Amino acid sequence: MESTLARKLFEAGARSRNPSLFQQYEYLKSTEWLSRQELDKIQLENTVKLLEFAQCNSPYYKKVFEDAGFNTRQFSKLSDLNFLPELDKATLIVENSRIHTSGIAEKVRLAETSGTSGEALAFYRNERWDSLNRAAMMRSYDWYGVKPWDRNGYLWGYNTNSLQTAKVKILDYIQNRFRLFNYSNSEIRKFCHKLLDASFISGYSSMVYEVAKCVNELDLGPIPLKMVKGTSEMILDVYHEETVRAFGGRIISEYGAAESGLIAFECPYGGIHVNIENVVLEEAENGGLLVTNLCSYSFPIIRYRLGDMVTLSDDSCKCGRKHPLIKDICGRKGANVQGVTSKFPALTFYYVFKNLALEKDIFLNYKAIQQNKGEVEILIEGNDNNRYLKEINEQLQKYFGEDVNFSIIFVDRFAIDMKKRQYFETSL
């Protein structure tokens, strides 16, 4: 698509879905080079505003604050957040209606996620929340000289439902992007041909790595790109050698979650910069990361335990920006499901269970385990249910065919770990 048309389509979509997007983008650009002291002041002010709104408009937080003896009028420093209890995904699900706030003047949109934990969550996201999240991404893209409407390759899976597939293709066209549907040599070649006039590639880091390997093995590169972005999984060191050879750059990290929004983004100097205007990060005493989303007025996310093991840094980045840095991110390690004759991205399970939620109103907590080639055990939390079993098998058949034999086992509940449980684990 011609760049001018792509930008016009993007702007038209923003006016409809995110009317404050460019306003929020300009705001974040104005804070990009502020001193750390100025950024800390903004963060504290935004924290106070969110806490006050949550206390007045969320039945859940009103009770939590009362039980903790927490007074927002006396809140003067971020460490005061320690007086509040931690929040986990199970609580977001169980207390969903009570966490949602009243009095929102903005339009809201339904968001649904199961993430890497496999626990399905639905909530309403206010427009400013969504726009600030997208604006933060736009600001980060600027570091690499790309815009979200630039031509790009997208490695994020697909839906086998014909109506959904048609919808995805339309949305991809409007957003000037194209995606890869499998790892076959023919599809890789088609995808790489399209990459020749693209600015960047993005998606699950394990999928970016797999595509880079194929590009190198098939001698299809190098294909120079301005940005190679990985998200939602650990980026292993071994990935970079392949992507540098295939696309001319390392995989850079975009770190966040649907509930927390964009937490941090890696700059060209290797610093993973925290989006301090929009989030507060705490390292929990017993491990893990706590996130407070300062934009989440419709569904306040306060001291939320993501489950990832993250190390914060006091270092400064050579780029000159004063935003705090993340040193290490552990968790979300990608893998492949090994079939008898083929391999499948592990995130395929995400689409299996997302389809069940969206199409069948079946929300399941799941975990897949593979110890032998062509065989996978899927654990489902809850009592035996013949309807669920039938629907799960039908979805698995759509994506894996006969190449993988699945054993579905219902369990009372999963063990609670202090780290995020991966939706797929393999010993192969």
N, C-alpha and C positions, 0 to 999 in steps of 0.2 A: 504494500500500500504506500502511496506517495506520502511523504512526511507531513505536508501541510494538511492533507485530508485527515491523516491519523490524529494530528493535534486537534483539529476541529471536532472530530468525533469524541475524543477524550474530554474536551471542554464541554461539549454538549451533555455528555453523560454525567460530568461533575455537577453541572447546573441542576440536573434532575435529582441525582442521588446524594451528592455532597455539596450543597450550595455554598458552604463556608470553606471549602477546600483551599482555594487559592489565598483566601484571607489568612487561614492557619499556616499555610506555607510561607507567606511573607513574614508572619510573626516569628516562625522558627528560624528563618533566614536572618532576622534581626538579632536573634540571640546566639547565633552560631559562634561568634568570636568574643563573647562576653568573658569577663574574668570569672574565676571559680567562685569568688565571693558573690558576684552578681547572680550567677546561676543558682547558688545555694539559696539565696534570698527568694528567687522566683519559685524554687522547689518548695520551700517552706510555706510561702503564701498560698500556693496551689494545694498543698496538703491540708492546710487549715480550712480552706473553702470546701474541699471535698468532705472532710470530717463533719463540718457543720451541716452540710446538706444531708449527709447520710443520717445524722442523728435526728434531724427534723422530719425526714421523708421516708425512711426505711424502717418498718416495724422491727425487723431483725436487729439492725444496728442500734436502734433506740434501746432495745432490751439489753443488748451486749454492753453498750456504754454504761447503762444503769448498773448492771451486775458488776462491772469492773470499777465502778466509781470514777469513771472517766469524764472529765469536764473539758469540752473543746475550748472554752473561754480561757482555760489555764494552759493550753497547749502552746509551748514556746520553742520547742526543739524537737528534731526528728526522733531522738531517743525516747521521747515520751510515748511513742507508738508501742513500746515494750509493755505498757500497761494493758494493752488490748490482746486478746487471744489470737492465736494463729487461725487461719482459715484454710480448709482443704476442699478438694473437689467434691467429696461426698457431702459436705455441708452445703456447697453451692447447689447440689441436686436436691437434697432433702428440704432445705429451707428456701428453695427457689422463689416462691411467690412472696415470701416475707422479706427477702433481700431486695427485690425490685422496689423502686421508689415511686412515689406519686409526685405530682407537681412539676413534671418535666414539660417545659414549654417547647422543646424541640421535637421533631419527628423521630421515631424510633424504628429500627428494623430488627427482625428476628435473626439471631445468629445461632448456629448449631455446630457443635464440635464434639468429637470423641478423642481427638488427639492421639498421642502415643500410648496413653494409659488404657484406651478402649472404653472408658466410662463416658456415656453419652450425656451431653449437657446442652440445654437450649436456654437462651436468655435474650432480652431486648437491649440493643445497643443504640444509644442516642447519637444524633447526627454529628455533634461536635467531637465525640469520642472517635467515631469512624473517620472523620475528616482529619483530625489531628494525627491519627495513626498513619493515614495515607500521606499526609504532608511531611511527617517525619521520614517516611520512606523516600519521598521525592527529594528532600534535602540531602539524604544520604546518597541517592543516585547521582546528584550533582557532583559529588566527589570523583566520579568516574566519567563525567562528561556524557551521561546518558539521561534520557527522559523516559517516563513510564509509557509514553506513546510510541517510542522507537520500536522498530521491528525486533522481535526477540523470540528465542526458543524457550519452550516451557515444558519442564519435566515434572508433571504432577499427576499422572495417571488419567483415568477416564472412567466413564460409565457405559455399561453395555446396553442399557435401555435405549431403544432407537430414538424415542422422543428426546431423551436427555442428551444423547449424542448429537442430535441435530442442534439442540440449544447450545451445547458447548462449542460447536463449530461456528455458530453465529457470533457468540460472545468472543471467541478467539479472533475472529475476523475483525470485529469492532475494536478489539484491544490490540490489533496489529501483532498477534502472536500466533505461533503454531506449536504443536506438541507431538511428542513421540508416543506411539501406542504400544510398541513392543521392541524387543532387542534383536529382531531378525536383521540380517545383513541388508536386505532390500529396504527395510524401513529406516535403518541407520543411514544408508546412502541418500534416501529422499530427504531426511531430516538435515543432513550435512549440506546438501545442495541449497536448502532454504537458508541455512546459517550464513552462507556466503554474503548475503545482503542484510544480515542482522547486526545489531549493536551489542547485544548481550544474551546470555543464557541463564536461566534460573530454575530452581526446583530442589527436590530432595538431594542432599549431597551425595548419597550413595548412587543415585541415578545419574547425576552429573559425572561421577567417576566412571560408572559403567559405560556411558556413552563415550567418554574420552578414551577409554581403553579400546573400544571398538573402532573409533576414528583412527587411532594409532595402529591397531592390528590390521585394519583394512587399507592403511596408507591413504587416508582421505584428507589428511591435514598437512601442514597446520592451517587452522581457520582462525585468524586473529579476531578476537572480540574485545570490546572495551571493558566488559565486566562479566565475571563468572561467579554467580551467586549461589550459595548453598544455604538451605534453611531446614529447620525442624529435626535435624540429626547432628550427631557429632561429625566433625570434619577431621578425618584421620590424616596423619602426615603423609601416608602412602598415596593419598588421593592427588596431592599436588604435582607430583612428578608427571602423572598422566595428563592432567589438565593444562599444565604449562606447555607440554609438548603438543597437545591437541589444539588448545585455544589461546596459547600465549600468556596465560595468567593462572595464578593460584585461585582456588575456591575461596571467596571471601564470605565471612559469616554474617548472616542476618539472624538475629536471635529474638524470639518473642513467642507469644502464644495468643490464641483467640481471646482468652480472658484478660490477659495482661497487656495486649497490644504489642507494638514494636518496642522491645526493651533496649536493644543495642545493635550497632551496625559497625562493621569493620572498615576502616579507612585505608587508602592505598599505602600508608606507612605501617599497617599491621595493628594499629590500635583499635580495640573493640570499644567504641564510645557509647556510654550509657545515655539514653534519651532522658536526661535529668529533668527537663521541663515537664515530662509526662509521667514519670514513674519514680518511685522510691524503692531502693533495693536494700535488703538486710540479709546478712548471713546468719542463719539460725544457729543457735548454740549447739544443737545436736546434728548439724549438717543440713545442707540444702539451702535454697534461696527463697526468701519471702519478698513478694512483690505487692506494692500498692499502686494501683492504676489511677492516676490523678485525673483522668478524663472520664472515668466510669460512673457518671451521675445516674444513669438509668438502672444500673446493676452494680453497685459499689463493690470493688475488689480491693479489700484492705487486709494487708499482711497475709497474702495468699501464698501457700506453699506449692510451688511449681513441681518440686521433686527433683529437679536437676541439681547436680553438684556443681556449684559455681564459685570461683575464687575471684574476689574483687581486688583491684590493684590501686596502690597509691602513686604509681608512676605517672609521669607526664608523657604525652605523645609528641613525637617529632613534628607532627603536622601543625602544631601550635594551638589546636582547640583545647579548651580547658575542661571539657566534660570528663567526668570520672571514667575509668577504664575497667573492663573485665579482663582478668588474666587468663582464666581457663574456664571452659564450659564442658562438663562431662554429662553423658547421657545421650539419648536419642540416637544411638548407633544404628546405622542402616545395615540391612542384610538382604540376601535373596533366598527365596524358597526354591529348593532344588527338586524339580519334578523328575520323572523317569527319563524324559528326553529333553526337557526344556527347563529354563529358570524363569522365575517370576519375581518382580519387585515385592518386597515384604509389605509395602504400603497398599498392595492389592487388598489385604484384609480390611484396610480402612474403608475402601469402597464397598466391600461386601456388607459391612455392618452399617455404613452410612446409608446404603440403599434400603436396608431393613428398617432403619429409623424413619427415613423420608417417605418410603413407598408403603411400608407395612405397619408403621407406628410401633415397631418393635425396637426397644432400646436395651442393649445387652452389654454387660461388662464381660470382656473376653480376653483370652490370652492364647496364642498359638505357639506350639513347641515342636521343633523338628530335630530328630536324632538319627533318622535313617532317610536315605534318598528316596523320594517318591512317597513318603509317609509323613503326615502331620497330625498331631494331636491338638484339638481345640478345646480349651476349658471354658465353660460358660458358667457364670455365677448365677445361682438360682435353682429352683426345683425343676425336675424333668418336665418338658413341655413338648408334646408331639407336634403341635403347630409350629413352634419355633424350630424344631428339628427339621421339619419339612422345608420351611422357608430358607433356613441356613444352607441346607444342601442344594437347593435350587440356585441360590446366589453363587455358591462355590463352583457349581457345575458351569455357570456362565463364564467364569474367569479362568478356571483351571482345567476344565474338561475332564478327561480321564487320566491326565498325567500325574495327578496327586491323589492318593488315597487318604481320606480324612476320617479320623475317629473323634467324635464329638462327645465330650464328657461334661455332665453338669456337676458342679461342686457347690457346697453350701455357701462358701465365701472364700475370697482370696486372702492370703496372708498380707498383713499391712507392713510394708517395708518403709524404711526412712529414705529410700531413694525411689525415683520414678520407675514403675514397672514397665518394661518394654512389652509392646503388644505382640512382638514376635521374638522368640529366642531360638537359636540354632547352635548345635554343636558340630555341624559339618564345616 
